[in-house]
Amino acid sequence: MANTATKVADLLTRHDVNLMRVDAGLRRKIINMLLGLEQDVVEKLSRINPSEPAHINFKLKRFEALMSATKNSYDSTYGTIGKTMREQLTDLAEIESVNTVNTINKVIQVRLAEPVIDTNVLKSLVGSALIEGAPSSHWWAEQKVSQRKAFERSMREGVLGGEPLGTLVRRVRGTRAAGFKDGIFNATRRQAEALVRSSVQAVANEARNKTYSDNRDVVKGKQWLSTLDSRTTDICKALDGQAWDLEGRKLEGTTHNFVQPPPAHWNCRSTLVPVLKSWKELSKSKNPKVQKVLREKTPSRRTRSEMDGLKIPSTMTYDQWLQRKYTTNPEMVSEILGPTKLKMWLQKKIAFTDLIDQSWNPLTVAQLRNKVGMRAVVKKVLPPVPKPKPKPKPPVSLLPTKDSLIQAGEEHIPDHVSTVRSANVKHRKYTLDAKLLEAKLIDMRKEMDDRFGATIQKRYHHTGTPEYQAAMDAMQEVRSQMWELQGKAHSLTENLEELARNIRTGLIERISRADADHIMRRYYFDKAVPIAVKGYVREFIRMTGGKGREASSYISVQRRAYAMKATGTVNVGNGKKNSIFHEMGHFVEFENDRYYRSARTFIEERAVGKKRLSDLIPGSGYTADEVAFHDHFINPYVGKEYSGGRATEVISVGLEHFADSKSLSRLMAEDVDHFLLILGILVK
């Protein structure tokens, strides 16, 4: 005789099949939105056609126009996707809570469990449901940024490589020979499908977990139930059958800690089922509401005997579950599979594993609501609120923005922009390929250790064997390829050094030494400041045109360098030239709020998330509360976030690289937009 936990799990498994159908319907809706985005991008690419002009400067201007036009398309599409997912998942959370409660009440034959119906709570459930440690909204935002970067990178390579329009379009859509699977949007669609599937599972399990916690009079724990088939991962196999109380403490027989509700990984199909209280525990409840309900209606003798307070004694595969259901309810199985696939399954031509993807049998959230027995949601359509007339804005030329500053930087070196951008593309490619080879080399070393031993003594008997020599030759080949790529990246930087030297000289010569000395008189130098430091300050003033002088006034030498806005103090630390340029660079930002906003935009448009600086720069000594937005900045410190407010490290780190030609050439090769932004600030 099955206990109540087994009966509840059986009904929830039936419902989980419908969840697969819902995720199939939602995936179809999101993929159609992404297909619309792809079509819109291709239309704008064909209209702007950055490959048409012969001169590289005009090509790049059209390329920038393409990036600006498609940015709106990405923002609009992913905004719609985010809104759709929030609405659908909020409805789904309510449905899951109601269905879970109905299932429990049906099995125990009394209405004791209550659903979560508060809208704010449901919305918070959607926001707190985690996939790989982050909410669904985070992954959509990250996909939008990565997709835009992939598109920009691909178009930049194509335009700089002189490819015609047809080839650029094929970069987006893919080639017919590869079945259009090699386009940049194909990977996005696969990622979107996994994200929708995992989001549905995350919200459904978060809603169930919340429902269990809110019904402690009936539920005393939760049990992990995995879909057991050939696709089940090791982590889900290990967690299958594990049970915990509502606080996450292990129940008897459980060996693993409870970390969070499923999913445990991308495309996870596991779920949480309740461990119900025994009849003895329930009947002794001190809750007046429970006592009143039990006085009015008592479960049958058989149900009371089934309420043993135990978890599911054993789990089964989906095929076993379907076989059992077919003997008791063939109509239900026919609805799940459809007549054609039911026939193939009965003939054992396919297993239920082959039917897990319910793309052929989608279900909307509204249809699932109807199946659960809930009323359809009628949304009120409010009349549009008239928008106030926008205030007239000053001319764009008077407002320095990130894009206008980068443009100013390009206009300062019009004959060299294409050279620098081309070097930047190649440098990134060489660096990335070298890192991939480095990772491969690490794996090969681990394999060598496993095969031949990790020490010279253990490897002694293998050194003369063909297998050992072949492994060493393979490692040397990978190492040589890595060194070659690193050498190419270094050569690109060296080739830009002369241009960097000319740029620095041109900037410095705009202001004479005498004029710089006149500006220096407004600074108070601490007595301990060396003469060399004063020379570096003079050079900074000449290079920047005296920017920052209104915000800073006192220069000192102490152990750690810093810039203090409140007192106008610049402490140059060790007195090195790059440290002086860095700290005085902060006052360039402090002095002009529009420079700050441009720097902030530079970070936000590129950032893919936040991490601790100690994780981004291991061994750096940064504290746990120091975090940064991360991207492929020249230094992770560029993205540092200041909790106190209006400060960044974009301008300071950028100007630090203008301190000498070698550092400047490195900035030009590794992050051309950062270089042009700082150059634009210096010449604007």
Rosetta blueprint (number, residue, H / E / L):
1 M L
2 A L
3 N L
4 T H
5 A H
6 T H
7 K H
8 V H
9 A H
10 D H
11 L H
12 L H
13 T H
14 R H
15 H H
16 D H
17 V H
18 N H
19 L H
20 M H
21 R H
22 V H
23 D H
24 A H
25 G H
26 L H
27 R H
28 R H
29 K H
30 I H
31 I H
32 N H
33 M H
34 L H
35 L H
36 G H
37 L H
38 E H
39 Q H
40 D H
41 V H
42 V H
43 E H
44 K H
45 L H
46 S H
47 R H
48 I H
49 N L
50 P L
51 S L
52 E L
53 P L
54 A L
55 H L
56 I H
57 N H
58 F H
59 K H
60 L H
61 K H
62 R H
63 F H
64 E H
65 A H
66 L H
67 M H
68 S H
69 A H
70 T H
71 K H
72 N H
73 S H
74 Y H
75 D H
76 S H
77 T H
78 Y H
79 G H
80 T H
81 I H
82 G H
83 K H
84 T H
85 M H
86 R H
87 E H
88 Q H
89 L H
90 T H
91 D H
92 L H
93 A H
94 E H
95 I H
96 E H
97 S H
98 V H
99 N H
100 T H
101 V H
102 N H
103 T H
104 I H
105 N H
106 K H
107 V H
108 I H
109 Q L
110 V L
111 R L
112 L L
113 A L
114 E L
115 P L
116 V L
117 I L
118 D L
119 T H
120 N H
121 V H
122 L H
123 K H
124 S H
125 L H
126 V H
127 G H
128 S H
129 A L
130 L E
131 I E
132 E L
133 G L
134 A E
135 P E
136 S H
137 S H
138 H H
139 W H
140 W H
141 A H
142 E H
143 Q H
144 K H
145 V H
146 S H
147 Q H
148 R H
149 K H
150 A H
151 F H
152 E H
153 R H
154 S H
155 M H
156 R H
157 E H
158 G H
159 V H
160 L H
161 G L
162 G L
163 E L
164 P L
165 L H
166 G H
167 T H
168 L H
169 V H
170 R H
171 R H
172 V H
173 R H
174 G L
175 T L
176 R H
177 A H
178 A H
179 G L
180 F L
181 K L
182 D L
183 G L
184 I H
185 F H
186 N H
187 A H
188 T H
189 R H
190 R H
191 Q H
192 A H
193 E H
194 A H
195 L H
196 V H
197 R H
198 S H
199 S H
200 V H
201 Q H
202 A H
203 V H
204 A H
205 N H
206 E H
207 A H
208 R H
209 N H
210 K H
211 T H
212 Y H
213 S H
214 D H
215 N L
216 R L
217 D L
218 V L
219 V E
220 K E
221 G E
222 K E
223 Q E
224 W E
225 L E
226 S L
227 T L
228 L E
229 D L
230 S L
231 R L
232 T L
233 T L
234 D H
235 I H
236 C H
237 K H
238 A H
239 L H
240 D L
241 G L
242 Q L
243 A E
244 W E
245 D E
246 L L
247 E L
248 G L
249 R L
250 K E
251 L L
252 E L
253 G L
254 T L
255 T L
256 H L
257 N L
258 F L
259 V L
260 Q L
261 P L
262 P L
263 P L
264 A L
265 H L
266 W L
267 N L
268 C L
269 R L
270 S L
271 T E
272 L E
273 V E
274 P E
275 V E
276 L E
277 K L
278 S L
279 W H
280 K H
281 E H
282 L H
283 S H
284 K L
285 S L
286 K L
287 N L
288 P H
289 K H
290 V H
291 Q H
292 K H
293 V H
294 L H
295 R H
296 E H
297 K L
298 T L
299 P L
300 S L
301 R H
302 R H
303 T H
304 R H
305 S H
306 E H
307 M L
308 D L
309 G L
310 L L
311 K L
312 I L
313 P L
314 S L
315 T L
316 M L
317 T E
318 Y H
319 D H
320 Q H
321 W H
322 L H
323 Q H
324 R H
325 K H
326 Y H
327 T H
328 T H
329 N L
330 P H
331 E H
332 M H
333 V H
334 S H
335 E H
336 I H
337 L H
338 G L
339 P H
340 T H
341 K H
342 L H
343 K H
344 M H
345 W H
346 L H
347 Q L
348 K L
349 K L
350 I L
351 A L
352 F H
353 T H
354 D H
355 L H
356 I L
357 D L
358 Q L
359 S L
360 W L
361 N L
362 P L
363 L L
364 T L
365 V H
366 A H
367 Q H
368 L H
369 R H
370 N H
371 K H
372 V H
373 G L
374 M L
375 R L
376 A L
377 V L
378 V L
379 K L
380 K L
381 V L
382 L L
383 P L
384 P L
385 V L
386 P L
387 K L
388 P L
389 K L
390 P L
391 K L
392 P L
393 K L
394 P L
395 P L
396 V H
397 S H
398 L H
399 L L
400 P L
401 T L
402 K H
403 D H
404 S H
405 L H
406 I H
407 Q H
408 A H
409 G H
410 E H
411 E H
412 H H
413 I L
414 P L
415 D L
416 H L
417 V H
418 S H
419 T H
420 V H
421 R H
422 S H
423 A H
424 N H
425 V H
426 K H
427 H H
428 R H
429 K H
430 Y H
431 T H
432 L H
433 D H
434 A H
435 K H
436 L H
437 L H
438 E H
439 A H
440 K H
441 L H
442 I H
443 D H
444 M H
445 R H
446 K H
447 E H
448 M H
449 D H
450 D H
451 R H
452 F H
453 G L
454 A L
455 T L
456 I H
457 Q H
458 K H
459 R H
460 Y H
461 H H
462 H H
463 T L
464 G L
465 T L
466 P H
467 E H
468 Y H
469 Q H
470 A H
471 A H
472 M H
473 D H
474 A H
475 M H
476 Q H
477 E H
478 V H
479 R H
480 S H
481 Q H
482 M H
483 W H
484 E H
485 L H
486 Q H
487 G H
488 K H
489 A H
490 H H
491 S H
492 L H
493 T H
494 E H
495 N H
496 L L
497 E H
498 E H
499 L H
500 A H
501 R H
502 N H
503 I H
504 R H
505 T H
506 G H
507 L H
508 I H
509 E L
510 R L
511 I L
512 S L
513 R H
514 A H
515 D H
516 A H
517 D H
518 H H
519 I H
520 M H
521 R L
522 R L
523 Y L
524 Y E
525 F E
526 D L
527 K L
528 A L
529 V L
530 P L
531 I H
532 A H
533 V H
534 K H
535 G H
536 Y H
537 V H
538 R H
539 E H
540 F H
541 I H
542 R H
543 M H
544 T H
545 G L
546 G L
547 K L
548 G L
549 R L
550 E L
551 A L
552 S L
553 S L
554 Y E
555 I E
556 S E
557 V L
558 Q L
559 R L
560 R L
561 A L
562 Y E
563 A E
564 M E
565 K L
566 A L
567 T L
568 G L
569 T E
570 V E
571 N E
572 V L
573 G L
574 N L
575 G L
576 K L
577 K H
578 N H
579 S H
580 I H
581 F H
582 H H
583 E H
584 M H
585 G H
586 H H
587 F H
588 V H
589 E H
590 F H
591 E H
592 N L
593 D H
594 R H
595 Y H
596 Y H
597 R H
598 S H
599 A H
600 R H
601 T H
602 F H
603 I H
604 E H
605 E H
606 R H
607 A L
608 V L
609 G L
610 K E
611 K E
612 R E
613 L H
614 S H
615 D H
616 L H
617 I L
618 P L
619 G L
620 S L
621 G L
622 Y L
623 T L
624 A L
625 D L
626 E L
627 V E
628 A E
629 F E
630 H L
631 D L
632 H L
633 F L
634 I L
635 N L
636 P H
637 Y H
638 V H
639 G H
640 K E
641 E L
642 Y L
643 S L
644 G L
645 G L
646 R L
647 A L
648 T L
649 E L
650 V H
651 I H
652 S H
653 V H
654 G H
655 L H
656 E H
657 H H
658 F L
659 A L
660 D L
661 S H
662 K H
663 S H
664 L H
665 S H
666 R H
667 L H
668 M H
669 A H
670 E H
671 D L
672 V H
673 D H
674 H H
675 F H
676 L H
677 L H
678 I H
679 L H
680 G H
681 I H
682 L H
683 V H
684 K L
